[in-house]
Amino acid sequence: MSMHRLATHSLAMTFTAVLIAASSTIHADPVQELFNDLDADKDGKLSWQESITYADLKTYFSSLDANQDGYLSPFEFGVTPRAQS
């Protein structure tokens, strides 16, 4: 493989890696990001205490808590499951 061809291949691979990293940031789910921000103890669910930092959520917490367990799951919060690739 010539030096020019090797450099071109290396540049293409680097560019591809940058695009993949950028696309994962661009397509981030804003609802998932909000859920993660509110989930202070990172247990994968939102408690009433965690929800009071967001005024609209505090108002609707009980109606969103479909199984009335005192927590909002990502599904109850409205996070769309991501397809596995």
PDB file of N, CA, C and O in Angstrom:
ATOM      1  N   MET A   1       0.856  -1.170   0.000  1.00  0.00           N
ATOM      2  CA  MET A   1       0.000   0.000   0.000  1.00  0.00           C
ATOM      3  C   MET A   1       0.905   1.237   0.000  1.00  0.00           C
ATOM      4  O   MET A   1       1.845   1.331   0.789  1.00  0.00           O
ATOM      5  N   SER A   2       0.607   2.182  -0.895  1.00  0.00           N
ATOM      6  CA  SER A   2       1.436   3.387  -0.979  1.00  0.00           C
ATOM      7  C   SER A   2       1.192   4.285   0.226  1.00  0.00           C
ATOM      8  O   SER A   2       0.166   4.178   0.897  1.00  0.00           O
ATOM      9  N   MET A   3       2.141   5.166   0.490  1.00  0.00           N
ATOM     10  CA  MET A   3       2.034   6.081   1.620  1.00  0.00           C
ATOM     11  C   MET A   3       0.817   7.003   1.460  1.00  0.00           C
ATOM     12  O   MET A   3       0.130   7.299   2.438  1.00  0.00           O
ATOM     13  N   HIS A   4       0.555   7.452   0.244  1.00  0.00           N
ATOM     14  CA  HIS A   4      -0.594   8.328  -0.011  1.00  0.00           C
ATOM     15  C   HIS A   4      -1.903   7.585   0.263  1.00  0.00           C
ATOM     16  O   HIS A   4      -2.821   8.119   0.886  1.00  0.00           O
ATOM     17  N   ARG A   5      -1.963   6.355  -0.212  1.00  0.00           N
ATOM     18  CA  ARG A   5      -3.169   5.552  -0.012  1.00  0.00           C
ATOM     19  C   ARG A   5      -3.383   5.250   1.476  1.00  0.00           C
ATOM     20  O   ARG A   5      -4.516   5.287   1.956  1.00  0.00           O
ATOM     21  N   LEU A   6      -2.330   4.960   2.187  1.00  0.00           N
ATOM     22  CA  LEU A   6      -2.405   4.693   3.618  1.00  0.00           C
ATOM     23  C   LEU A   6      -2.885   5.928   4.379  1.00  0.00           C
ATOM     24  O   LEU A   6      -3.720   5.825   5.277  1.00  0.00           O
ATOM     25  N   ALA A   7      -2.354   7.093   4.018  1.00  0.00           N
ATOM     26  CA  ALA A   7      -2.767   8.339   4.668  1.00  0.00           C
ATOM     27  C   ALA A   7      -4.233   8.638   4.387  1.00  0.00           C
ATOM     28  O   ALA A   7      -4.957   9.072   5.282  1.00  0.00           O
ATOM     29  N   THR A   8      -4.677   8.410   3.154  1.00  0.00           N
ATOM     30  CA  THR A   8      -6.077   8.638   2.785  1.00  0.00           C
ATOM     31  C   THR A   8      -6.994   7.695   3.561  1.00  0.00           C
ATOM     32  O   THR A   8      -8.036   8.111   4.066  1.00  0.00           O
ATOM     33  N   HIS A   9      -6.606   6.440   3.652  1.00  0.00           N
ATOM     34  CA  HIS A   9      -7.396   5.450   4.396  1.00  0.00           C
ATOM     35  C   HIS A   9      -7.481   5.831   5.875  1.00  0.00           C
ATOM     36  O   HIS A   9      -8.551   5.751   6.477  1.00  0.00           O
ATOM     37  N   SER A  10      -6.380   6.234   6.446  1.00  0.00           N
ATOM     38  CA  SER A  10      -6.346   6.634   7.850  1.00  0.00           C
ATOM     39  C   SER A  10      -7.229   7.849   8.096  1.00  0.00           C
ATOM     40  O   SER A  10      -7.955   7.900   9.089  1.00  0.00           O
ATOM     41  N   LEU A  11      -7.172   8.823   7.199  1.00  0.00           N
ATOM     42  CA  LEU A  11      -7.998  10.017   7.323  1.00  0.00           C
ATOM     43  C   LEU A  11      -9.479   9.666   7.221  1.00  0.00           C
ATOM     44  O   LEU A  11     -10.299  10.202   7.965  1.00  0.00           O
ATOM     45  N   ALA A  12      -9.819   8.772   6.305  1.00  0.00           N
ATOM     46  CA  ALA A  12     -11.211   8.348   6.143  1.00  0.00           C
ATOM     47  C   ALA A  12     -11.721   7.646   7.398  1.00  0.00           C
ATOM     48  O   ALA A  12     -12.853   7.882   7.821  1.00  0.00           O
ATOM     49  N   MET A  13     -10.907   6.797   7.989  1.00  0.00           N
ATOM     50  CA  MET A  13     -11.298   6.097   9.216  1.00  0.00           C
ATOM     51  C   MET A  13     -11.499   7.081  10.366  1.00  0.00           C
ATOM     52  O   MET A  13     -12.447   6.945  11.139  1.00  0.00           O
ATOM     53  N   THR A  14     -10.622   8.059  10.484  1.00  0.00           N
ATOM     54  CA  THR A  14     -10.749   9.067  11.533  1.00  0.00           C
ATOM     55  C   THR A  14     -12.021   9.874  11.337  1.00  0.00           C
ATOM     56  O   THR A  14     -12.753  10.117  12.296  1.00  0.00           O
ATOM     57  N   PHE A  15     -12.292  10.292  10.106  1.00  0.00           N
ATOM     58  CA  PHE A  15     -13.484  11.065   9.796  1.00  0.00           C
ATOM     59  C   PHE A  15     -14.743  10.265  10.125  1.00  0.00           C
ATOM     60  O   PHE A  15     -15.696  10.812  10.680  1.00  0.00           O
ATOM     61  N   THR A  16     -14.754   8.985   9.788  1.00  0.00           N
ATOM     62  CA  THR A  16     -15.895   8.119  10.091  1.00  0.00           C
ATOM     63  C   THR A  16     -16.127   8.023  11.597  1.00  0.00           C
ATOM     64  O   THR A  16     -17.269   8.094  12.053  1.00  0.00           O
ATOM     65  N   ALA A  17     -15.068   7.865  12.361  1.00  0.00           N
ATOM     66  CA  ALA A  17     -15.194   7.784  13.819  1.00  0.00           C
ATOM     67  C   ALA A  17     -15.767   9.075  14.391  1.00  0.00           C
ATOM     68  O   ALA A  17     -16.595   9.038  15.301  1.00  0.00           O
ATOM     69  N   VAL A  18     -15.334  10.210  13.867  1.00  0.00           N
ATOM     70  CA  VAL A  18     -15.850  11.505  14.331  1.00  0.00           C
ATOM     71  C   VAL A  18     -17.329  11.630  13.999  1.00  0.00           C
ATOM     72  O   VAL A  18     -18.105  12.096  14.833  1.00  0.00           O
ATOM     73  N   LEU A  19     -17.734  11.226  12.809  1.00  0.00           N
ATOM     74  CA  LEU A  19     -19.146  11.294  12.427  1.00  0.00           C
ATOM     75  C   LEU A  19     -20.015  10.399  13.295  1.00  0.00           C
ATOM     76  O   LEU A  19     -21.116  10.792  13.682  1.00  0.00           O
ATOM     77  N   ILE A  20     -19.542   9.220  13.600  1.00  0.00           N
ATOM     78  CA  ILE A  20     -20.305   8.307  14.462  1.00  0.00           C
ATOM     79  C   ILE A  20     -20.470   8.907  15.850  1.00  0.00           C
ATOM     80  O   ILE A  20     -21.564   8.862  16.413  1.00  0.00           O
ATOM     81  N   ALA A  21     -19.419   9.461  16.402  1.00  0.00           N
ATOM     82  CA  ALA A  21     -19.495  10.086  17.725  1.00  0.00           C
ATOM     83  C   ALA A  21     -20.435  11.278  17.706  1.00  0.00           C
ATOM     84  O   ALA A  21     -21.214  11.462  18.641  1.00  0.00           O
ATOM     85  N   ALA A  22     -20.378  12.087  16.666  1.00  0.00           N
ATOM     86  CA  ALA A  22     -21.238  13.268  16.569  1.00  0.00           C
ATOM     87  C   ALA A  22     -22.695  12.870  16.401  1.00  0.00           C
ATOM     88  O   ALA A  22     -23.573  13.512  16.978  1.00  0.00           O
ATOM     89  N   SER A  23     -22.975  11.834  15.630  1.00  0.00           N
ATOM     90  CA  SER A  23     -24.362  11.443  15.399  1.00  0.00           C
ATOM     91  C   SER A  23     -25.010  10.905  16.661  1.00  0.00           C
ATOM     92  O   SER A  23     -26.218  11.067  16.834  1.00  0.00           O
ATOM     93  N   SER A  24     -24.266  10.279  17.536  1.00  0.00           N
ATOM     94  CA  SER A  24     -24.860   9.788  18.778  1.00  0.00           C
ATOM     95  C   SER A  24     -25.260  10.947  19.673  1.00  0.00           C
ATOM     96  O   SER A  24     -26.220  10.827  20.435  1.00  0.00           O
ATOM     97  N   THR A  25     -24.556  12.056  19.603  1.00  0.00           N
ATOM     98  CA  THR A  25     -24.910  13.242  20.375  1.00  0.00           C
ATOM     99  C   THR A  25     -26.093  13.960  19.748  1.00  0.00           C
ATOM    100  O   THR A  25     -26.984  14.427  20.458  1.00  0.00           O
ATOM    101  N   ILE A  26     -26.111  14.053  18.435  1.00  0.00           N
ATOM    102  CA  ILE A  26     -27.172  14.759  17.728  1.00  0.00           C
ATOM    103  C   ILE A  26     -28.516  14.083  17.947  1.00  0.00           C
ATOM    104  O   ILE A  26     -29.531  14.766  18.080  1.00  0.00           O
ATOM    105  N   HIS A  27     -28.545  12.762  17.989  1.00  0.00           N
ATOM    106  CA  HIS A  27     -29.799  12.028  18.089  1.00  0.00           C
ATOM    107  C   HIS A  27     -30.168  11.662  19.525  1.00  0.00           C
ATOM    108  O   HIS A  27     -30.969  10.752  19.738  1.00  0.00           O
ATOM    109  N   ALA A  28     -29.609  12.342  20.496  1.00  0.00           N
ATOM    110  CA  ALA A  28     -29.940  12.058  21.888  1.00  0.00           C
ATOM    111  C   ALA A  28     -31.406  12.413  22.138  1.00  0.00           C
ATOM    112  O   ALA A  28     -31.902  13.415  21.622  1.00  0.00           O
ATOM    113  N   ASP A  29     -32.076  11.617  22.906  1.00  0.00           N
ATOM    114  CA  ASP A  29     -33.484  11.816  23.230  1.00  0.00           C
ATOM    115  C   ASP A  29     -33.595  12.855  24.343  1.00  0.00           C
ATOM    116  O   ASP A  29     -33.128  12.605  25.454  1.00  0.00           O
ATOM    117  N   PRO A  30     -34.204  14.023  24.075  1.00  0.00           N
ATOM    118  CA  PRO A  30     -34.293  15.058  25.106  1.00  0.00           C
ATOM    119  C   PRO A  30     -35.113  14.622  26.322  1.00  0.00           C
ATOM    120  O   PRO A  30     -34.845  15.072  27.436  1.00  0.00           O
ATOM    121  N   VAL A  31     -36.103  13.756  26.122  1.00  0.00           N
ATOM    122  CA  VAL A  31     -36.893  13.261  27.255  1.00  0.00           C
ATOM    123  C   VAL A  31     -36.027  12.361  28.127  1.00  0.00           C
ATOM    124  O   VAL A  31     -36.087  12.435  29.354  1.00  0.00           O
ATOM    125  N   GLN A  32     -35.220  11.509  27.493  1.00  0.00           N
ATOM    126  CA  GLN A  32     -34.299  10.645  28.238  1.00  0.00           C
ATOM    127  C   GLN A  32     -33.292  11.489  29.004  1.00  0.00           C
ATOM    128  O   GLN A  32     -32.974  11.186  30.154  1.00  0.00           O
ATOM    129  N   GLU A  33     -32.785  12.550  28.371  1.00  0.00           N
ATOM    130  CA  GLU A  33     -31.822  13.426  29.036  1.00  0.00           C
ATOM    131  C   GLU A  33     -32.441  14.095  30.257  1.00  0.00           C
ATOM    132  O   GLU A  33     -31.795  14.191  31.301  1.00  0.00           O
ATOM    133  N   LEU A  34     -33.693  14.562  30.142  1.00  0.00           N
ATOM    134  CA  LEU A  34     -34.377  15.180  31.277  1.00  0.00           C
ATOM    135  C   LEU A  34     -34.581  14.159  32.391  1.00  0.00           C
ATOM    136  O   LEU A  34     -34.346  14.457  33.562  1.00  0.00           O
ATOM    137  N   PHE A  35     -35.019  12.953  32.026  1.00  0.00           N
ATOM    138  CA  PHE A  35     -35.201  11.888  33.013  1.00  0.00           C
ATOM    139  C   PHE A  35     -33.893  11.634  33.756  1.00  0.00           C
ATOM    140  O   PHE A  35     -33.876  11.563  34.985  1.00  0.00           O
ATOM    141  N   ASN A  36     -32.806  11.499  33.012  1.00  0.00           N
ATOM    142  CA  ASN A  36     -31.501  11.242  33.629  1.00  0.00           C
ATOM    143  C   ASN A  36     -31.074  12.381  34.541  1.00  0.00           C
ATOM    144  O   ASN A  36     -30.504  12.145  35.607  1.00  0.00           O
ATOM    145  N   ASP A  37     -31.345  13.618  34.130  1.00  0.00           N
ATOM    146  CA  ASP A  37     -30.996  14.778  34.963  1.00  0.00           C
ATOM    147  C   ASP A  37     -31.792  14.794  36.264  1.00  0.00           C
ATOM    148  O   ASP A  37     -31.248  15.113  37.321  1.00  0.00           O
ATOM    149  N   LEU A  38     -33.073  14.452  36.191  1.00  0.00           N
ATOM    150  CA  LEU A  38     -33.921  14.470  37.385  1.00  0.00           C
ATOM    151  C   LEU A  38     -33.648  13.290  38.314  1.00  0.00           C
ATOM    152  O   LEU A  38     -33.854  13.398  39.523  1.00  0.00           O
ATOM    153  N   ASP A  39     -33.193  12.179  37.774  1.00  0.00           N
ATOM    154  CA  ASP A  39     -32.926  10.964  38.555  1.00  0.00           C
ATOM    155  C   ASP A  39     -31.627  11.145  39.352  1.00  0.00           C
ATOM    156  O   ASP A  39     -30.576  10.622  38.980  1.00  0.00           O
ATOM    157  N   ALA A  40     -31.722  11.887  40.437  1.00  0.00           N
ATOM    158  CA  ALA A  40     -30.542  12.284  41.219  1.00  0.00           C
ATOM    159  C   ALA A  40     -29.757  11.095  41.761  1.00  0.00           C
ATOM    160  O   ALA A  40     -28.526  11.124  41.771  1.00  0.00           O
ATOM    161  N   ASP A  41     -30.451  10.048  42.213  1.00  0.00           N
ATOM    162  CA  ASP A  41     -29.734   8.901  42.791  1.00  0.00           C
ATOM    163  C   ASP A  41     -29.401   7.827  41.751  1.00  0.00           C
ATOM    164  O   ASP A  41     -28.832   6.786  42.082  1.00  0.00           O
ATOM    165  N   LYS A  42     -29.759   8.090  40.499  1.00  0.00           N
ATOM    166  CA  LYS A  42     -29.422   7.209  39.367  1.00  0.00           C
ATOM    167  C   LYS A  42     -29.885   5.763  39.563  1.00  0.00           C
ATOM    168  O   LYS A  42     -29.182   4.816  39.210  1.00  0.00           O
ATOM    169  N   ASP A  43     -31.103   5.618  40.142  1.00  0.00           N
ATOM    170  CA  ASP A  43     -31.643   4.270  40.336  1.00  0.00           C
ATOM    171  C   ASP A  43     -32.578   3.839  39.201  1.00  0.00           C
ATOM    172  O   ASP A  43     -33.170   2.761  39.256  1.00  0.00           O
ATOM    173  N   GLY A  44     -32.707   4.681  38.178  1.00  0.00           N
ATOM    174  CA  GLY A  44     -33.516   4.317  37.022  1.00  0.00           C
ATOM    175  C   GLY A  44     -34.991   4.611  37.163  1.00  0.00           C
ATOM    176  O   GLY A  44     -35.789   4.190  36.325  1.00  0.00           O
ATOM    177  N   LYS A  45     -35.371   5.332  38.215  1.00  0.00           N
ATOM    178  CA  LYS A  45     -36.764   5.725  38.408  1.00  0.00           C
ATOM    179  C   LYS A  45     -36.778   7.072  39.130  1.00  0.00           C
ATOM    180  O   LYS A  45     -35.811   7.451  39.790  1.00  0.00           O
ATOM    181  N   LEU A  46     -37.900   7.786  38.988  1.00  0.00           N
ATOM    182  CA  LEU A  46     -38.021   9.092  39.628  1.00  0.00           C
ATOM    183  C   LEU A  46     -38.959   9.012  40.820  1.00  0.00           C
ATOM    184  O   LEU A  46     -40.087   8.533  40.702  1.00  0.00           O
ATOM    185  N   SER A  47     -38.499   9.472  41.941  1.00  0.00           N
ATOM    186  CA  SER A  47     -39.343   9.553  43.131  1.00  0.00           C
ATOM    187  C   SER A  47     -40.055  10.898  43.142  1.00  0.00           C
ATOM    188  O   SER A  47     -39.709  11.794  42.372  1.00  0.00           O
ATOM    189  N   TRP A  48     -41.047  11.040  44.014  1.00  0.00           N
ATOM    190  CA  TRP A  48     -41.733  12.322  44.191  1.00  0.00           C
ATOM    191  C   TRP A  48     -40.715  13.397  44.553  1.00  0.00           C
ATOM    192  O   TRP A  48     -40.768  14.504  44.018  1.00  0.00           O
ATOM    193  N   GLN A  49     -39.802  13.085  45.442  1.00  0.00           N
ATOM    194  CA  GLN A  49     -38.792  14.053  45.883  1.00  0.00           C
ATOM    195  C   GLN A  49     -37.939  14.535  44.707  1.00  0.00           C
ATOM    196  O   GLN A  49     -37.635  15.723  44.605  1.00  0.00           O
ATOM    197  N   GLU A  50     -37.560  13.622  43.831  1.00  0.00           N
ATOM    198  CA  GLU A  50     -36.770  14.011  42.658  1.00  0.00           C
ATOM    199  C   GLU A  50     -37.598  14.851  41.685  1.00  0.00           C
ATOM    200  O   GLU A  50     -37.061  15.715  40.992  1.00  0.00           O
ATOM    201  N   SER A  51     -38.897  14.597  41.637  1.00  0.00           N
ATOM    202  CA  SER A  51     -39.755  15.296  40.677  1.00  0.00           C
ATOM    203  C   SER A  51     -40.066  16.730  41.074  1.00  0.00           C
ATOM    204  O   SER A  51     -40.436  17.532  40.217  1.00  0.00           O
ATOM    205  N   ILE A  52     -39.926  17.077  42.352  1.00  0.00           N
ATOM    206  CA  ILE A  52     -40.328  18.424  42.773  1.00  0.00           C
ATOM    207  C   ILE A  52     -39.417  19.516  42.231  1.00  0.00           C
ATOM    208  O   ILE A  52     -39.746  20.698  42.335  1.00  0.00           O
ATOM    209  N   THR A  53     -38.290  19.148  41.661  1.00  0.00           N
ATOM    210  CA  THR A  53     -37.413  20.154  41.062  1.00  0.00           C
ATOM    211  C   THR A  53     -37.932  20.613  39.703  1.00  0.00           C
ATOM    212  O   THR A  53     -37.404  21.568  39.135  1.00  0.00           O
ATOM    213  N   TYR A  54     -38.942  19.958  39.181  1.00  0.00           N
ATOM    214  CA  TYR A  54     -39.513  20.285  37.874  1.00  0.00           C
ATOM    215  C   TYR A  54     -41.004  20.535  38.074  1.00  0.00           C
ATOM    216  O   TYR A  54     -41.772  19.594  38.271  1.00  0.00           O
ATOM    217  N   ALA A  55     -41.414  21.802  38.025  1.00  0.00           N
ATOM    218  CA  ALA A  55     -42.768  22.212  38.412  1.00  0.00           C
ATOM    219  C   ALA A  55     -43.874  21.435  37.702  1.00  0.00           C
ATOM    220  O   ALA A  55     -44.803  20.965  38.360  1.00  0.00           O
ATOM    221  N   ASP A  56     -43.800  21.289  36.383  1.00  0.00           N
ATOM    222  CA  ASP A  56     -44.861  20.590  35.655  1.00  0.00           C
ATOM    223  C   ASP A  56     -44.956  19.124  36.053  1.00  0.00           C
ATOM    224  O   ASP A  56     -46.055  18.574  36.134  1.00  0.00           O
ATOM    225  N   LEU A  57     -43.843  18.501  36.298  1.00  0.00           N
ATOM    226  CA  LEU A  57     -43.839  17.096  36.688  1.00  0.00           C
ATOM    227  C   LEU A  57     -44.461  16.920  38.064  1.00  0.00           C
ATOM    228  O   LEU A  57     -45.203  15.965  38.295  1.00  0.00           O
ATOM    229  N   LYS A  58     -44.167  17.824  38.967  1.00  0.00           N
ATOM    230  CA  LYS A  58     -44.730  17.775  40.320  1.00  0.00           C
ATOM    231  C   LYS A  58     -46.260  17.790  40.252  1.00  0.00           C
ATOM    232  O   LYS A  58     -46.928  17.072  40.995  1.00  0.00           O
ATOM    233  N   THR A  59     -46.802  18.609  39.361  1.00  0.00           N
ATOM    234  CA  THR A  59     -48.251  18.743  39.215  1.00  0.00           C
ATOM    235  C   THR A  59     -48.899  17.449  38.727  1.00  0.00           C
ATOM    236  O   THR A  59     -49.987  17.092  39.179  1.00  0.00           O
ATOM    237  N   TYR A  60     -48.242  16.752  37.817  1.00  0.00           N
ATOM    238  CA  TYR A  60     -48.842  15.576  37.179  1.00  0.00           C
ATOM    239  C   TYR A  60     -48.271  14.245  37.659  1.00  0.00           C
ATOM    240  O   TYR A  60     -48.586  13.202  37.086  1.00  0.00           O
ATOM    241  N   PHE A  61     -47.450  14.262  38.685  1.00  0.00           N
ATOM    242  CA  PHE A  61     -46.763  13.044  39.130  1.00  0.00           C
ATOM    243  C   PHE A  61     -47.742  11.892  39.363  1.00  0.00           C
ATOM    244  O   PHE A  61     -47.545  10.797  38.837  1.00  0.00           O
ATOM    245  N   SER A  62     -48.788  12.132  40.142  1.00  0.00           N
ATOM    246  CA  SER A  62     -49.731  11.054  40.491  1.00  0.00           C
ATOM    247  C   SER A  62     -50.430  10.474  39.273  1.00  0.00           C
ATOM    248  O   SER A  62     -50.634   9.263  39.190  1.00  0.00           O
ATOM    249  N   SER A  63     -50.800  11.329  38.330  1.00  0.00           N
ATOM    250  CA  SER A  63     -51.484  10.813  37.147  1.00  0.00           C
ATOM    251  C   SER A  63     -50.529  10.073  36.207  1.00  0.00           C
ATOM    252  O   SER A  63     -50.964   9.190  35.467  1.00  0.00           O
ATOM    253  N   LEU A  64     -49.249  10.412  36.221  1.00  0.00           N
ATOM    254  CA  LEU A  64     -48.267   9.702  35.396  1.00  0.00           C
ATOM    255  C   LEU A  64     -47.856   8.365  36.006  1.00  0.00           C
ATOM    256  O   LEU A  64     -47.463   7.446  35.287  1.00  0.00           O
ATOM    257  N   ASP A  65     -47.947   8.256  37.325  1.00  0.00           N
ATOM    258  CA  ASP A  65     -47.535   7.035  38.035  1.00  0.00           C
ATOM    259  C   ASP A  65     -48.611   5.964  37.856  1.00  0.00           C
ATOM    260  O   ASP A  65     -49.426   5.731  38.749  1.00  0.00           O
ATOM    261  N   ALA A  66     -48.602   5.315  36.687  1.00  0.00           N
ATOM    262  CA  ALA A  66     -49.660   4.383  36.292  1.00  0.00           C
ATOM    263  C   ALA A  66     -49.872   3.250  37.284  1.00  0.00           C
ATOM    264  O   ALA A  66     -51.016   2.881  37.550  1.00  0.00           O
ATOM    265  N   ASN A  67     -48.815   2.694  37.835  1.00  0.00           N
ATOM    266  CA  ASN A  67     -48.966   1.573  38.767  1.00  0.00           C
ATOM    267  C   ASN A  67     -49.017   2.027  40.222  1.00  0.00           C
ATOM    268  O   ASN A  67     -49.064   1.202  41.134  1.00  0.00           O
ATOM    269  N   GLN A  68     -49.008   3.338  40.434  1.00  0.00           N
ATOM    270  CA  GLN A  68     -49.125   3.937  41.768  1.00  0.00           C
ATOM    271  C   GLN A  68     -48.125   3.363  42.776  1.00  0.00           C
ATOM    272  O   GLN A  68     -48.470   3.116  43.932  1.00  0.00           O
ATOM    273  N   ASP A  69     -46.885   3.155  42.326  1.00  0.00           N
ATOM    274  CA  ASP A  69     -45.856   2.647  43.236  1.00  0.00           C
ATOM    275  C   ASP A  69     -45.028   3.762  43.872  1.00  0.00           C
ATOM    276  O   ASP A  69     -44.096   3.497  44.631  1.00  0.00           O
ATOM    277  N   GLY A  70     -45.379   5.016  43.555  1.00  0.00           N
ATOM    278  CA  GLY A  70     -44.651   6.140  44.136  1.00  0.00           C
ATOM    279  C   GLY A  70     -43.417   6.547  43.355  1.00  0.00           C
ATOM    280  O   GLY A  70     -42.664   7.420  43.786  1.00  0.00           O
ATOM    281  N   TYR A  71     -43.208   5.923  42.213  1.00  0.00           N
ATOM    282  CA  TYR A  71     -42.062   6.227  41.352  1.00  0.00           C
ATOM    283  C   TYR A  71     -42.531   6.319  39.908  1.00  0.00           C
ATOM    284  O   TYR A  71     -43.536   5.718  39.529  1.00  0.00           O
ATOM    285  N   LEU A  72     -41.792   7.079  39.110  1.00  0.00           N
ATOM    286  CA  LEU A  72     -42.031   7.103  37.676  1.00  0.00           C
ATOM    287  C   LEU A  72     -40.926   6.318  36.990  1.00  0.00           C
ATOM    288  O   LEU A  72     -39.743   6.625  37.135  1.00  0.00           O
ATOM    289  N   SER A  73     -41.328   5.306  36.248  1.00  0.00           N
ATOM    290  CA  SER A  73     -40.371   4.558  35.433  1.00  0.00           C
ATOM    291  C   SER A  73     -40.078   5.392  34.185  1.00  0.00           C
ATOM    292  O   SER A  73     -40.803   6.343  33.892  1.00  0.00           O
ATOM    293  N   PRO A  74     -39.034   5.047  33.459  1.00  0.00           N
ATOM    294  CA  PRO A  74     -38.799   5.763  32.199  1.00  0.00           C
ATOM    295  C   PRO A  74     -40.019   5.690  31.275  1.00  0.00           C
ATOM    296  O   PRO A  74     -40.349   6.675  30.615  1.00  0.00           O
ATOM    297  N   PHE A  75     -40.688   4.537  31.223  1.00  0.00           N
ATOM    298  CA  PHE A  75     -41.876   4.381  30.381  1.00  0.00           C
ATOM    299  C   PHE A  75     -42.991   5.319  30.835  1.00  0.00           C
ATOM    300  O   PHE A  75     -43.607   5.988  30.005  1.00  0.00           O
ATOM    301  N   GLU A  76     -43.257   5.378  32.138  1.00  0.00           N
ATOM    302  CA  GLU A  76     -44.296   6.267  32.659  1.00  0.00           C
ATOM    303  C   GLU A  76     -43.942   7.734  32.400  1.00  0.00           C
ATOM    304  O   GLU A  76     -44.828   8.561  32.181  1.00  0.00           O
ATOM    305  N   PHE A  77     -42.672   8.045  32.424  1.00  0.00           N
ATOM    306  CA  PHE A  77     -42.201   9.408  32.187  1.00  0.00           C
ATOM    307  C   PHE A  77     -42.306   9.789  30.713  1.00  0.00           C
ATOM    308  O   PHE A  77     -42.364  10.972  30.378  1.00  0.00           O
ATOM    309  N   GLY A  78     -42.330   8.793  29.840  1.00  0.00           N
ATOM    310  CA  GLY A  78     -42.465   9.057  28.409  1.00  0.00           C
ATOM    311  C   GLY A  78     -41.208   8.870  27.603  1.00  0.00           C
ATOM    312  O   GLY A  78     -41.118   9.330  26.464  1.00  0.00           O
ATOM    313  N   VAL A  79     -40.226   8.190  28.190  1.00  0.00           N
ATOM    314  CA  VAL A  79     -38.994   7.911  27.456  1.00  0.00           C
ATOM    315  C   VAL A  79     -39.291   6.835  26.419  1.00  0.00           C
ATOM    316  O   VAL A  79     -39.853   5.788  26.740  1.00  0.00           O
ATOM    317  N   THR A  80     -38.914   7.099  25.191  1.00  0.00           N
ATOM    318  CA  THR A  80     -39.111   6.146  24.107  1.00  0.00           C
ATOM    319  C   THR A  80     -37.965   5.144  24.106  1.00  0.00           C
ATOM    320  O   THR A  80     -36.799   5.533  24.032  1.00  0.00           O
ATOM    321  N   PRO A  81     -38.286   3.860  24.188  1.00  0.00           N
ATOM    322  CA  PRO A  81     -37.206   2.862  24.144  1.00  0.00           C
ATOM    323  C   PRO A  81     -36.441   2.961  22.833  1.00  0.00           C
ATOM    324  O   PRO A  81     -37.036   3.132  21.769  1.00  0.00           O
ATOM    325  N   ARG A  82     -35.120   2.853  22.914  1.00  0.00           N
ATOM    326  CA  ARG A  82     -34.275   2.908  21.718  1.00  0.00           C
ATOM    327  C   ARG A  82     -34.127   1.511  21.146  1.00  0.00           C
ATOM    328  O   ARG A  82     -34.021   0.531  21.883  1.00  0.00           O
ATOM    329  N   ALA A  83     -34.122   1.434  19.833  1.00  0.00           N
ATOM    330  CA  ALA A  83     -33.916   0.153  19.152  1.00  0.00           C
ATOM    331  C   ALA A  83     -32.497  -0.330  19.410  1.00  0.00           C
ATOM    332  O   ALA A  83     -31.549   0.455  19.393  1.00  0.00           O
ATOM    333  N   GLN A  84     -32.365  -1.612  19.646  1.00  0.00           N
ATOM    334  CA  GLN A  84     -31.045  -2.213  19.833  1.00  0.00           C
ATOM    335  C   GLN A  84     -30.398  -2.381  18.472  1.00  0.00           C
ATOM    336  O   GLN A  84     -31.038  -2.849  17.530  1.00  0.00           O
ATOM    337  N   SER A  85     -29.129  -2.000  18.361  1.00  0.00           N
ATOM    338  CA  SER A  85     -28.458  -2.166  17.071  1.00  0.00           C
ATOM    339  C   SER A  85     -27.401  -3.231  17.140  1.00  0.00           C
ATOM    340  O   SER A  85     -26.735  -3.505  16.142  1.00  0.00           O
TER     341      SER A  85
END
